[in-house]
Amino acid sequence: MKLPGQEEYEVSCAHENVSAGELDSDHSLGHSPGGSSETDSRELGVSKDPALFIQLNELLGWPQALEWRETGRWVLFEEKLEVGARRWSAPHVPTLALPSLQKLRSLLAKGLILLDCPAQNLLELVEQVIRMESLSLELRGQLQALLLQRPQHYIQTTGNCFCCGSTPSRKASYNEGAPLKEQNPLRQKLPPGAEAAVVLTGELGFLAQPLGAFVRLQDPVVLGTLTEVPLPSRFFCLLLGPTMPGRGYHEMGRAAAVLLSDPQFQWSVRRANNLHDLLAALDAFLEEVTVLPPGQWDPTARILPPKCLPSQHKRSPSQKQEVEGLSALSTARAEDRHGRGLHVSSLELQRTGRLFGGLVQDVSRKASWYRSDFLDALHPQCFSAVLYIYLATVTNAITFGGLLGDATDGAQGVLESFLGTAVAGAAFCLLAGQPLTILSSTGPVLVFERLLFSFSRDHSLDYLPFRLWVGIWVTTFCLVLVATEASVLVRYFTRFTEEGFCALISLIFIYDALGKMMNLTHAYPIQRPVSPAYGCLCQYPGPAGNESQWVTTKPKNRDDILSTDLGLVNASLLLPFECIQHGGQPRGPGCHTVPDIALFSLLLFLTSFLFATAFKHIKTSRFFPSVVRKVLSDFSSVLAILLGCGLDAFLGLATPKLMMPTEFKPTLSGRGWLVSPFGANPWWLSVAATLPALLLSILIFMDQQITAVILNRAGYKLQKGAGFHLDLFCVAVLILLTSILGLPWYVSATVISLAHMDSLRRESRACAPGEPPRFLGIREQRLTGLVVFVLTGISIFLAPVLKFIPMPVLYGIFLYMGVAALSSIQFMKRVQLLLMPAKHHPDLLLLRHVPLNRVHLFTAIQLACLGLLWIIKSTPAAIIFPLMLLGLAGVRKALEWVFSPQELLWLDELMPEEERGIYEKGLEPEHIFGGDESQEVFTQKVRKLLAFDLVTRCCRLGT
């Protein structure tokens, strides 16, 4: 029999179909600068019950020497004591036999029930329990002495396990004065305020009938050494009786412990007023158990804990649902008064009807967080994020700087890329609404720069002045978009649009990383040994000391063949042009061979990529302590880069290194840092620049706002809100500044920004055994980005240090970032379904509600759009690329004619009009979704608009 609320799900989470980074964030409430949500809950009169640690002590040794021994413990899952192995078992989902629960119910119905017992210590508690009419004075004395006996605990520490107790035969020690952390590491995994529950069970031959007692203490107190962890105890359960066949009392004790570990039973029993309430809670538990037929499963098998615990809200008693619903409604209203909380993005995307109204709201909202944006960065994790993003930003600046230099024939280059990245990025981090965004050159903008330069060159125009006017008009158009609150249109950027754009940018990263490595094979050709079948070109002195002559020879014996094949002798005796073809350098009459730089560069490339991936995923592995896993995961990219640099330095090969500018001056000789407005161009060109500026404005708006939508998704649990209008305003002003200085244009970089967010993930530290760390949100602050861009500017003068970093290592990090971003979107899961037989499909929720052929059709349309975007980007038609990005939203709108609203809800998201239609038609969540997942999907997917309607309906429906 499997227990309710702990079923092992085939899927990783109910929200696996949510976009990148979107985890269980249904009910995460925002924090205001002045207090926490816990304080708000207390003000509303609603408190969250503390965690409960349950321990099972079993009476063993009858009839010789009786002693209490700890045999099991629970927080969320069960841990059994494996006496032979002298260790605790791995946490697992407990399974019970139905008779044990039925016997427990019968015993409690006839036993002693004490609710709100005023006992202050173990002695007073025992005296209360043994006051039963069925017990004689002699039996009460024996029971009191037995219950006050100190139990044996098995405390497992790092590297060893020791038993603590009072039995003289045990060669173990228990140091009362030792620090708590040294005594029991389990205490560190329990959250603050945790309480304990003790279940005592066993067989006593002198008892004529079973004895059962259940006690709820009025105030939790520490009951001496009754539990292995010195926690205040809230519940006490005693189950004793005469000898019976099998392990009846042991299983009844486990049943009582499992009941107390169930959140819904625990909630009910904390509020029970009498025996009837207690038995009603037990009956409610029995109604939800899952029975496994005998003979079709192994009772000794242990069910591993699920990767994601299912929601307990659907199992909540009606009274609890009403209290939680009112609390959620009141909290939402309180947060709305401050303009923060769960539905911040919905409020931000409402029109004010005033010019620059959205911008004013963004500024006022973010101003209250400005001080905490710096204080919240005082954490070691931010140091790791700075190193990781700094190296990624420097690599990106060098890569795009080099590409920009090629595209503009040296009008701009690496120095402009570094300077522009530092200036624009630092200013954005200081002033923007979402400082976690990383500004950078992007592939689409680079394509537009190349087209703009080609047009200037073909028409004999002065490029930089023409580019200046394009930037001026782009700034003007973007400011108009800010004034008219055009950013509210991002509500129409559903996951279809986001995934298409994110996949495109990720593929650009992957393509560029692999392309750069292929270019290395041309700069450093892979050496191939001369085939011995054709002999070798050997050099012999000419007659009378004249110049050497090259003669083709055949290998004479096995030694010559080996020497030729291994390149030990004859590889250096090649003609000059063949020497160069084989990666050598002609020196005088000989050929000087060098190590295979291309092959070793490929090794460094794969090393950095594979180790960055391995270190990142080591957090979820079973190797090393949790602290070590967390450090390795947080510093995964930094460690991979250091490993690659160390390997390169150890072998000392001449791999291509990071090239840094050595002089602080514009790449184009003869120009100053300020661009002339006209130069050699006619005056009317300033007006003609409006056409390319309009296209570029569309591109920047789409590039910037799609990235902003992805980064501000509710799944990241951001507490400080977004700033769509403010971010676009900052980008517009920075475009004007970079145009005047002749620096590259910058917008939000999707992949690097996602990597920045991922490096700042916060997870719970105190986790119950078997419970995976809970995602708490992102460490929101401005300092990491600011430091990254300041270091980028300083890097111009750090060439002597940075020149030792091999470029293949950085290309490997580029590949890692692209793959990580690509694998985080639901689109890739659906692409995998195309290549997978149906019998091997994972149990995705969307496959339960949408026919497979419809899923494949939706995926095929996305693939076609992605392929079309890639083709247009790579051809001379790239000038219309901004319009094609805008067309993604149009394609998504057209899909409403192909797919039903329910299918689109599972495959994508509803448009705002569709959401309104749901409410106007009065449809409830069950009508839309059906099945068990209605609550989770309802809270996850229908939340963009009508925030308080959602909460009100949830409260009214009791869901």
HELIX and SHEET records of a PDB file:
HELIX    1   1 SER A   37  GLU A   43  1                                   7    
HELIX    2   2 LEU A   98  LYS A  110  1                                  13    
HELIX    3   3 LEU A  122  VAL A  129  1                                   8    
HELIX    4   4 LEU A  137  LEU A  147  1                                  11    
HELIX    5   5 LEU A  180  GLN A  183  1                                   4    
HELIX    6   6 LEU A  186  LYS A  189  1                                   4    
HELIX    7   7 GLY A  248  SER A  261  1                                  14    
HELIX    8   8 PRO A  263  ARG A  270  1                                   8    
HELIX    9   9 LEU A  275  GLU A  287  1                                  13    
HELIX   10  10 HIS A  313  ARG A  315  5                                   3    
HELIX   11  11 SER A  318  HIS A  338  1                                  21    
HELIX   12  12 VAL A  344  GLU A  348  1                                   5    
HELIX   13  13 GLY A  357  ALA A  367  1                                  11    
HELIX   14  14 SER A  372  LEU A  375  1                                   4    
HELIX   15  15 PRO A  380  ALA A  407  1                                  28    
HELIX   16  16 VAL A  414  LEU A  431  1                                  18    
HELIX   17  17 GLY A  443  ASP A  458  1                                  16    
HELIX   18  18 TYR A  463  ALA A  483  1                                  21    
HELIX   19  19 ALA A  486  TYR A  492  5                                   7    
HELIX   20  20 ARG A  495  ALA A  523  1                                  29    
HELIX   21  21 PRO A  532  TYR A  534  5                                   3    
HELIX   22  22 PRO A  543  GLY A  545  5                                   3    
HELIX   23  23 ARG A  558  LEU A  566  1                                   9    
HELIX   24  24 ASN A  570  SER A  572  5                                   3    
HELIX   25  25 PRO A  576  GLN A  581  1                                   6    
HELIX   26  26 ILE A  597  HIS A  617  1                                  21    
HELIX   27  27 ILE A  618  THR A  620  5                                   3    
HELIX   28  28 SER A  626  ASP A  634  1                                   9    
HELIX   29  29 SER A  636  LEU A  651  1                                  16    
HELIX   30  30 LEU A  685  ALA A  688  1                                   4    
HELIX   31  31 THR A  690  LEU A  711  1                                  22    
HELIX   32  32 ALA A  714  TYR A  716  5                                   3    
HELIX   33  33 PHE A  724  LEU A  741  1                                  18    
HELIX   34  34 THR A  750  ASP A  758  1                                   9    
HELIX   35  35 LEU A  783  ILE A  794  1                                  12    
HELIX   36  36 SER A  795  PHE A  797  5                                   3    
HELIX   37  37 ALA A  799  LEU A  802  1                                   4    
HELIX   38  38 MET A  807  SER A  823  1                                  17    
HELIX   39  39 GLN A  826  LEU A  834  1                                   9    
HELIX   40  40 ALA A  838  HIS A  840  5                                   3    
HELIX   41  41 LEU A  845  HIS A  849  1                                   5    
HELIX   42  42 LEU A  852  LYS A  873  1                                  22    
HELIX   43  43 PRO A  876  ILE A  880  5                                   5    
HELIX   44  44 PHE A  881  ALA A  894  1                                  14    
HELIX   45  45 LEU A  895  TRP A  897  5                                   3    
HELIX   46  46 PRO A  901  LEU A  907  1                                   7    
HELIX   47  47 PRO A  912  GLU A  920  1                                   9    
HELIX   48  48 PRO A  925  ILE A  928  1                                   4    
HELIX   49  49 SER A  934  LYS A  941  1                                   8    
HELIX   50  50 ALA A  947  LEU A  957  1                                  11    
SHEET    1   A 8 ARG A  87  TRP A  88  0                                        
SHEET    2   A 8 GLU A  78  GLU A  82 -1                                        
SHEET    3   A 8 GLU A  67  TRP A  74 -1                                        
SHEET    4   A 8 LEU A  52  LEU A  60 -1                                        
SHEET    5   A 8 GLU A 195  GLU A 203  1                                        
SHEET    6   A 8 SER A 233  GLY A 241  1                                        
SHEET    7   A 8 LEU A 211  VAL A 221 -1                                        
SHEET    8   A 8 LEU A 112  CYS A 117  1                                        
SHEET    1   B 2 HIS A 153  THR A 157  0                                        
SHEET    2   B 2 ASN A 160  CYS A 164 -1                                        
SHEET    1   C 2 LEU A 439  SER A 440  0                                        
SHEET    2   C 2 VAL A 747  SER A 748 -1                                        
SHEET    1   D 2 CYS A 536  TYR A 540  0                                        
SHEET    2   D 2 GLN A 549  THR A 553 -1                                        
SHEET    1   E 2 GLN A 585  ARG A 587  0                                        
SHEET    2   E 2 GLY A 590  HIS A 592 -1                                        
SHEET    1   F 2 ARG A 761  GLU A 763  0                                        
SHEET    2   F 2 PHE A 775  ILE A 778 -1                                        
END                                                                             
